[in-house]
Amino acid sequence: MNPREQAISRPPISNQCRKEPSTGLPSEEFASAVFSKNQMRSMLPPAVFENLEKAMDGVEAISPENADAIAVAMKEWAISHGATHYTHWFQPLTGASAEKHDAFIEWSTFSDNVIEKFTGNQLLQGEPDASSFPSGGLRTTYEARGYTGWDPTSPAFIWKGGDGVTLCIPSVFFSWTGDILDAKIPVIRSEKKLSKEVIRLLKLTGVEANYAFTTLGLEQEYFVIDRALKKLRPDLMLAGRTVYGAPPPKGQELQDHYFGTVKDRVLSFMSDFENKSLKLGIPLKTRHNEVAPAQHEVAPVYEKTTVAIDHNILLMEIMRQTAEEHGLACLLHEKPFAGINGSGKHFNWSVITDTGINLLDPTATPENNLHFLVLLTATLHAVDKNAELLRASIASRSNDTRLGGHEAPPAIISVYLGRVLEELLENIEEKGFHKSEVRDDRYQFSLTTISDLPKHTTDRNRTSPFAFTGNKFEFRALGSIASPAFSATVLNSGVAKSLSLILDEIEESLKEGYSQEEFLKALTPVLQKYLKESKRIRFTGDNYSNDWVGLAKERNLPNLKKSTSAFASLKSSQAAEIFEGILTKNELESRYEISMETYIQTAEIEIRLMLDMFHTLVVPAVVKTQKDLAKLLVNLDKIDGSKVKMPFMQSKLENLSRSLDRASELAIELEECWIEGSKIEDIQKKGDFFANELTDLSESLREEVDYLERYCFDEYWPLPKYRELLFHV
């Protein structure tokens, strides 16, 4: 029995794994491992708590004189949960989180013992080594000093790992020179910039609010497979996706997995990571099977953007670790398996006031929703003007494997609004403001037991990269493994800029003490102008169709099929303008350098995997099959001198030999091309070379190896096949 067969025959270990205990209702356990407002209120003096609460809302900084009191309370709370260490938990430009643990102890040479201590200075600022994180040229290897700073807008939490318990303090990360080295500071700055413009708008439209913020609901797609099978796949272990793999006899064509019954083993895993997540304050609400076999989705309710991003990064780690405990592997790569649907992270974005009004909900304030029309117009304009930057914000080597397939939006950025909103905007463009008929559409089934159910004003367009869904926009192009931070930064910054331009023009036409009629008179031509300017970005049809590609070309919309083309927009004058006050020109260029380097390095890892697996795993398996076939044919010729012929076996041997020869030639060509590509000095040309020539060669080699897998004897094939990876759970 080969290792593959052993892994398949091994019984699952889910029933023996350690599960997070659940002691009550979710509402009782929610945020029990979080230093929440209730905890703070009970442990802090009123004035200190008031300062901290305002800091959590992003409207006031922590007063230095309050820091010690907060630190002591946080330490006492953490120790009561068994914590022995603390860490500033931050997000460098790797797309993941980072941490350095320090113990709650202080020692003196004049005493013979240690005490637990945590000061305000330790809370406010840490000093991890910054030399080995990606910096895109902002720092050199020998310049090591970097700092973390506590971000009070996201709550501290307890993390249990192994036998240890650690207090995690969400933080920002920057260099000694003040350069931004993380994904979080730009998001916070973009939130502030957008809030400023939104409050300008609300003052014009007469809506009371002190500040505004964006919310995110991040739907997370993922695959779950057996861990033992994953460990037999070097590509899944090192690249997160299969570089080889023939299609299984059954895939997703029957559409029987989508919303189907969740397998017990997977449901046990889901329940476990949900319990852990709820205790960390992550409000998970929805779970279900996705379209592809072994694919699933989990979704939280909406949260403030900075918190939602932290929670999503944390959730992915919880899912990975919990899967290990269940003898499973959670795959977050955008396209772990060729030929079936990939995974995204649907990014549901809206704008909320501190008074609780969703400004993208046209029904939230029916007596006055002019702010909705202005914000909608600004969003459309921002997406149109910053389509390349939005494409760059979701760009990666892994997402390139998914975008443009028939399970993900194409690389062309467009907006879907739905029939009702399209009609409304077209009327404004042509006629200005006028009263429209309010419809209360309902589904009437004429069934006694089924009530007449309300009909939404918009359908869903699952092919659109950026769709309005009733009270929010859903950006569907973000990859499943990506951090949402940069997409949020681009969107917030772009909308803030477009909103500023619109408001400037409106205010120029208004006199002090203007009436509602005068405001509408000033507003109408401005909205008409900006709606017409951005009209090319609106599309209500099938984004998967070839017709749309042609139409988009006629509209002069960018179609950046490869991420390396999109990265170049980070160096544009448009990016510098949009990111003014958020990222400097040098910081933007550093993001370009990091993105290109990551893309190239990821491609090189995949190429090395393909070559290594081909020579050490594929070739031996095929040679064994050839040997068996040749031996069979020779033995048949010796049977009593008879003329037994087996043309099928002879043909199979010849086909295997031809395919192996062709694959060997492609492997040699790929290696030579890779070596040549590695010598290219210009990083843009190098990235484009890896994205195009090397990717095409890799796909050709994969086709030959996948053919060999289909015709090689099963007992010799060492790699778990798709039929096992996708269905043996």
N, C-alpha and C positions, 0 to 999 in steps of 0.2 A: 504494500500500500504506500503510495507516494504521499508527500506532505500535504498536497492539496486534498487528497481523499481523506486523510486523517483529520484535517480541519473540518471537513464537511460532516464527518461521522461523529465528531465530538459533541456531547450534549451541551446545550446552552447553560450559562452559569447565572442567569438573571435571578433565579430563586435563592441563590446563595449570597448575592451581593449585599453590601451594606447600604441601606436606604435611609434617606433623610426622614427622621420621624415626624409624623404629623399628629399634633395633639389637639387640634380643634378646627374650627371653621377658618377659611382663608382670611376673613376679616379680623379674626383674633390673632393670627400669626403674622399678618402683613407688616413688614418693616420691623419685625422684632429684633433683627440684627443690624438695625440702622440707628444712628444717633439722630433721632427725629426731633421735630419741634416740641413734641410732648415731653421727651426726655430733657431737652434743653430748658424748657420752661420750668420744670420741676427742680432743676439742679443749679440754675443761674439766678443771680439777682435781677430784678425786673429791668433795670436800665441796661445791663449787659445783654440780656435776652433781646431787648428791643433793638439794640445795635446789630446783633447777630441776625435777627429776623430780616432787617432791612438789607443786610449784606446778602442774605440768601435770595432776596428778591432782585438783587443786582442794582439797587439804587443807592447804596452807601457802603463805604469801606469799613472794615473792622478797625476800631480804635485801638492803637497799640496798648493803651492802659487796660483794655478789656481782655487782651490776648491770654494773659496768665490764668485768669479765672476760667476762661473757656477751655484752655488746655488741661487744667486740673479736672474739670468736670468730664471732659472727654476721656481722659486717662482713667478716672475712677469707673466710669461706665464701661469702658473696654475691659478693664481688669475684672470687673464683676462678671464678664462673659468669658473669662479665662484667657484673655489676651496677655501675652508676654512681650510682644514687639509692636512697633508701629511702622508704617511706611507711607511716604508720599507717593500715591498711585497716580501715574501720569501717562500721557499718550505721545511718545516721540513720533517722528515721521517714519515709522515702520508699519503703521496701520494697526498696531496692537498696543497693549498696555505695557508698562514697565514699573518696576518697584525695587527698592533697596530697603531691607529691614534693619531697624535698630531696636535694641532692647530698652525697656522702660527702667533703666538703671543708671545710677550715678555713683562713682567710686572716688574716694579721696585717699591719698597716700598717708594721711594722718589718722585714718581709721581703718579698722580691720573688717569692714562690712560694706555692703552696697544698699542703696535705698531705691525704691521706685520713684522716678521723677520725670516729669514732662513739662517743659516750660512753654510760654507763649512764643518765644523766639523759635523754638523747635517746631512748634505748630505752624507758624507763619512761613518759615523758609527752610528748605533742605539743600543739600549740596551733593547730588550724585555726579559721577564722572560723565562728562559730555563728549569725550573724545571718540568713543566707539559707536555713537548713534549717527544715523545719516544726517548730514548737514548741507550737502550740495555745495561745498566749498566755503560755507560761512565760517567753519572752524577747521583747523588742521589737526592731525592726529596728536601732535605734541601739546596742543592747547586743550587742556582737559576741563577747565572750570565751567560748570554749568549749575543752574539753580532750579529748584522747584519751589513754587509758591502756592499755598493753600487756596483753593477755589471754593468759597463757602456757598456758591450757588448750587453745588451738588453735595448731597449729604455723605458724611463719613459712615463707614460700615465695617462690620466684622467679617473676616474671611477665615474659614476653617480649611486648612490644607494639611494632609498627613496627620500628624499628632499635634500640630501647632495651631495657634489662634493669633491672628494679626489684625490690628486696627489699621484700616486703609483710609487714607485722607486724600480725596480727589484733588489734584493739583495741576498747575500749569508748569511749563518747562521752557527755560530760556538760557542763553549763554551769558558769560561774564561781560561780553560786549553789548548785551541787551538785544541781540538778535533772537527772533522767535524760532524755537526749535521743536515746537509741538503743533498739534492740530487743533488745540482747544482755544488758545488766545484769539486766533482769527475769528472763530465762531462767536466768542463773547463780544468782540469788537463789532462784528457785523450785526449782532442783535441790538447793540446800542445805537448803531447808525440807522438801522431800520426803524427802531422805536422813535427816534427823533423825528423822522419824516412822517410816520403814522400819526403822531400827536399833532403835527402841523395840519394834516388832513382832517383830523377829528375836530380841531378848533374851527376849521372852515365850515364843517358840516353840522356843528353844534352838538357833538357827542362828548359827554364828560368822561375823561380818563386821565390818569397821571403818567402812565407809561404803557407800552405794548411789548409783547414778546411773541415769538413763534413757538408752535408746538409740532412735535413729530409723533407719528405712529409708525413704527418700523416693523413691517411684516417680514419675518425671517424664514427663508426656505433652506432646506438642508436634506441630505441623504443619511440614512442609517444602514450600515452593513455589519456583518459579523467581524469582530476584531481579529479573530484567528485568520480569516481569509485576507484581511487587509495586510497583516504582517507578512504574508507570502507575496505581496505585490510591492516591489521596491518603488515603483512609480507613485503609488498611493501614499507610501510612507514618506517619500522625499519631495514629491511635487504636488500631492493632494489630488491628482487626477491620473487616469490611466492613459499612458502614451500608446499602448496597444490594447486591442480588445475587439473581437469579432462580434457582430450583432447577435443577440440570442434569438432562438426560434420565435419566442414571444416577447414583445416589448410593451409599448403602451397603446398599441393600435385598438385594443378593445375598450379602452377608456374605463376599465373596471376598477382601477386603483383610486381614481380621483373621488374624494369624499367617501371612500369605502370604509368598511370596518377596519379599525386599527388593530394590528396583530397584538396579542397579549404581551409579548416580549417588548415590543416597541412602546406600548401603552404604559407598561411598568416604568420604562426609562423616562417617558414624557412626564408621568406623575411625579417621579423623583426630582427631575430638574425643575419642575414647576414649584414644588414645595420649597426647594432651596432658593429659587428666584423670588418667590413671594416674601420670604423672610428677609431678603435683601432689598425689599421695596420695589421690585420690578413687577408691575401690574399686568401679568400675563392673563389673557382672557380667552383666546381662541387657539384651537389646535385641530389639525385635520391632515388626511392624506392628500398629497399633491398629485399631479398628473402622472409623473413617471413612477415606475415600480421602485419601492424603497425610498421614495421622496416624500417629505412632509413639510408642514409649515406651522409656525407658532407666531402669534401676534399679541402685543400688549395694547392696552388703551393708551390714549394720547398723553404725553407729558411735555413739560417745558423742554425745549430743544437741547440745552446743555445737559440736562439730566437724562433725556432719552438716549443721547449719544453714549454717555457713560454706561447706562444700563445695557445698551446693545453690545458694547465691547465686553462687558461683564457677563452677559447672557451667553455669548458664544463660548467663553471659557468654561462657564458652568456646564454647558451642553457637552463640550469635548470631554471634560473630566468625568461627568456622570456617565457618559456612554462607556468609558473605560471600565467603570465599576460594574457595569451590566454585561461585560463581555462583548460590547458593541463598539463601533467606531462611528463618530459623527463627522460627516464630510461636508465642509462649508465652501469648498471650491465651487466656482460658477458652473463648471462643466466637467464633473468627475468621470462621466461616461459619454462617449460619442454616440450619436444616433438617437438619443432620447432627450427629453427636456432638461435644460440646465436650471440653475437656481439664482434667484434675484433677492434683493432686499427692498421691497416696495416702500417708498419714502413718502408718507402722507403728511403734507405740510399745510399749516394754516397760521393765521395771525390773530392773537387774542389780546384784549385789553385787560388791565389789572382789575377792572370791574366785571370781567367774565364774559364780555361780548366777543363772539367769533366774527371777525370782520369779513370773513369769506363765506359767511352764511347769509344769503339774501333774505332769509325769513327771520333773522335774529332780532332785527328792529324794523318791522314792516312799515312803521310810520315814517321812517327816515333811513333809507339804505343807499344814499348817494355815495357814502364812503365805500360801499361794496363795488359800485361801478368804477370808481376811480382806482381802487386797489386792484381790481380785475384788469383794468386797462394797463396799469403800471406793470403788472405781472406778465401780461402778454408781450408788452414792449421789452421787458427785461429778458424774457426767454428768446425773443427774436434777435435782439442786439448781442446777446451773450451765448448764442447756441454753441459756439466752438468751446467756450469756457465750461459750459455745462457738460459738453461731451468730454472735456479733459477731466472734469471732476469725477467721472465714473470710469475713466480709462485705466486699463491694466492689461497685462498679458493674459491673465485668466479671464477677464470679462470679454476680451476679443473672441474667445472660443464660444461665447454665448450670444452676443449681440448679432442681430440679423438673421438668426435662425427662426424657425417657426414656433418658438416658445418665448421669444424675447423681442422687445422693440428693436427696430433697425438703428443704425448709427445716426440716422437723420433725426434731428430734434424737431418735433412738431407738437402742437397742442390740440387736444380734443375738448370741446365745450359742451356738446350735446345740442339737440334740436332747439330747445327753448332759449338757451342763452345765445345761440347763433342767430336766431331770429331777432332777439332783442338788440344785439349789437349791430346787426345789419340795419335795423330800423333807426337806431341812433345815428349811424353813419349817413343814412339817406335823409332822415326827417328830423333828427334831433329828438328831444324828449316829448313823449306824448303818452297819454293814458292807454294802457293795454289791458285786455281782458284777463281777469284772474280766473284760472281754471282749477277746478278741484277734480282731477281725473281719478277714477277708481276702477279697479278690476271687478267686474260683475260676472260671477260664474253661474248664477241661478241655481245654487246648491243650498239646501236648507241649513246644512251644518257649517258652511263656510261663509264668513262675513265678507262684505264687500271691502276689499283691501286697497289702500292708497297706492297710487302710481307715482313714482318719482319723476321729477321734471327732466332727468337725464338718464339715458341708458349708460352702460359701461362699454368702453372701447378698450379691450385688453391688448390691442396691438399698438396703442398710442404710448409714446415714451412719457408724455406729460399730460395727464387727463384731469379735468375738473370732475369731481364726483359728488357734487351737491353742497358741500360746505368746506372743501379742501381741494388741494391739488395732489395728485398721486404721480410721483416721479418713479416710473417703473424700470428705468434703465440701470439703476445702481446694482452692482454685483453683490452676491450673497456674502462674500468674505470681507468686503470692503468696510472701512470706517465711514460712517455717514458725514463726518465732520466737514470735509472739504466741499461736498455738494451743498450742505447747509450754508457754508460761508459764501459760495458763489451765488446761490439763489438769494440769500438775504441782501448781499451787497448789490447785486444787479437790480433787485426790486427797489431798494433804497435810492439808487441813482435815478432810475426811471421815475419814481414817485417824486423825487426832488425836482426833476425837469418839468413834470406836469404841474406841480404846485407853483413853481416859479411863474409859469405862464398864466395860470389862473389868477394868482395874486397881483400880477401886473395890470390886469383888467379890472380889478376891484378897487372901489373907494371905501374909505372908512365909513362904518355904519351902513353897509350894504344890506339890501333886502334879499329875501329868498329868490325873488324873481330876477334880481340883478346877478345873484350868484349863479343861477341856472343859465343865464345869458352868457356869463363869462366861461362857465364850465363846458357848455355844449360844443363850441368850435375846437376847444382843446382836446376833448375826448374824441371828437371826429377825426382830428389830425392824427392822434397817436394810434387809434384803432385802424385807420387806413395804412399807416406806416408798418404796422405789425401783422397785417391781414395775411400775408404769405405764410405765416407760421401756423395758421389755423387749418386743421384738416380733420374731416369727420369720417373718412373712409378707412379702408384696410391698409394699414401701414406695412403689411407683409407683401403686398402685391408689387409686381414689376411696374405696373402703371404708376404707382406712387413714386417710385424711384425716378421715372421720367418726368413726372409732374414737379417733383421737388427740384430737379435740375432746371426746369423752365422757370421756377420761382427763385432760382439762384440760392437755394438753401445748401449749406455745407453738408457733405456726405463723407465724413471722416471714418472710413471703414477700419483703419488701424489706429490704435491708440498713440503710436509714435507721431502720427500727423497731428493729433489733437494736442499733445503736450506742447507743441510749438506755440500755441495760443497763450501760454503762460508768460511768454516773453514779449507779447504784443503791447502796443500803446493803449489798446482798449483795456487790457488787464490792469495796467498801471493806473488807469483812470478809475476803473471800478473798485480797485482795492486801495484807493487812497485812504490813508488813516488806518488801514487794516494790515497790509503787508507792504513792505518797501520793495523797490525794484530788485534789490539784491536778494531779498527773501523770496520773491516770486521766482527769480531765476534759479535759486537753490531748489525750489520745488520741481522745476523743470529738470534740473540735473539729477535729482533723486529719482524722479519718475522714470527717466530714461535709463538710468543705471539699473534700477530694479527690474525694468522690463527686459533688458539685455541679460542680466544675471539669471533671471527666471528662465529665459529661453535657453541659456547655456546649460542650466541644470537639467532641463528636459532633454536636450540633445545628448548630454552625457549619459542620462538614463537610457535613452533609446539605444545608444551604441553598446552600453554595458549589458543591457538585458538581451539585446540581439545576439551578441557574441557568446555570452555565458549561459543563457537560458533557452533562447529560441533555437539557435543552431544545433546544440546537442540533442534537443527533442526531435528536430526534423531528421537529423542524421540517423538516430535510432529507428525512426519510422522507415526511412529509406533502406536501412540495413535489413529490417524485417521483411519488407516487400521484396527486396532483391533475393534474400534467402528463400522466400516462398517460391518465387519464379524459378530459381535454380533447381529447387527440390522437385518441382512439378515436371521439369524437363527430364528428370532421372527416373520417373515412375515407369519401370519395365519398358523403357524405350518408346513409350506411347507419345502421341503428338498432342498432349493436353496443352491447351492454350488458354490464357486468361487475359484477354485484351484490356479488360477494365483495370486490372492490377497493373499491367504494363503501362497503360495510359496514366494512371495515378502516380506511379513512380516517376514518369517523365515530367508530368506537370509539377510535382513537388520539386524536382531537380531544377527545372527552369525557374520556378518562383524563387527558390533559395539562391540561385545564381543572380537573379535580378535584384533580390533584396541585398545580397552581399555587395553588388556594384553600387547600389544606392547608399548603403552604409559607408562605403569608402568615399563616395562623392560628398555625402553629408559631412563627414569628418574633415575632408579637405576644404570644403566651402566654409565650414565653421572656423577653421584655422585662418583662412583668408579674411573672413569677416572680423575676426578678433584683432586684426592688424589695422583696421580702419580707425583713424584718430578722431575725425569729426564725429561727435556723439550723435548728432541727428542722422547723418548718413549711416552710421553704424546701426542705430536703432531701426531705421527703415530697412536696412539689409536683413537684419534678423527677423523683422516682421513680415517680410515678403519672400525673398529668395530662400532663406533657411526654413521658413514655415512651409513653403510649398514642397521643398525636398523632404522635410519631416513627414508631411502628409503622404507623399508617395511611398516612403519606406513603410509607413504604417499600413497602407493598403496591402502591400505585399506580405507583411507579417500577419495581418488579419486573415489573408487567404491561407497562409500556412497553418494558422490555428484551426481553421475549419477542416483541413484535410490531414492534419497530423493525427496519429493515434492518440486517443484521449489519455491512455495510461501514461504517456510520456510527457504530455503537456504540463509544465510545472506551475504555470500561473493560473490562479482561480479565474474561471471564465465569467462572462457577464451573467449567464444563467444562474450561476452560484452566488455571485456578489449581490445581484439584485433580488433574488427570490429566496435565498437561504438565510432567512432572518427569523 
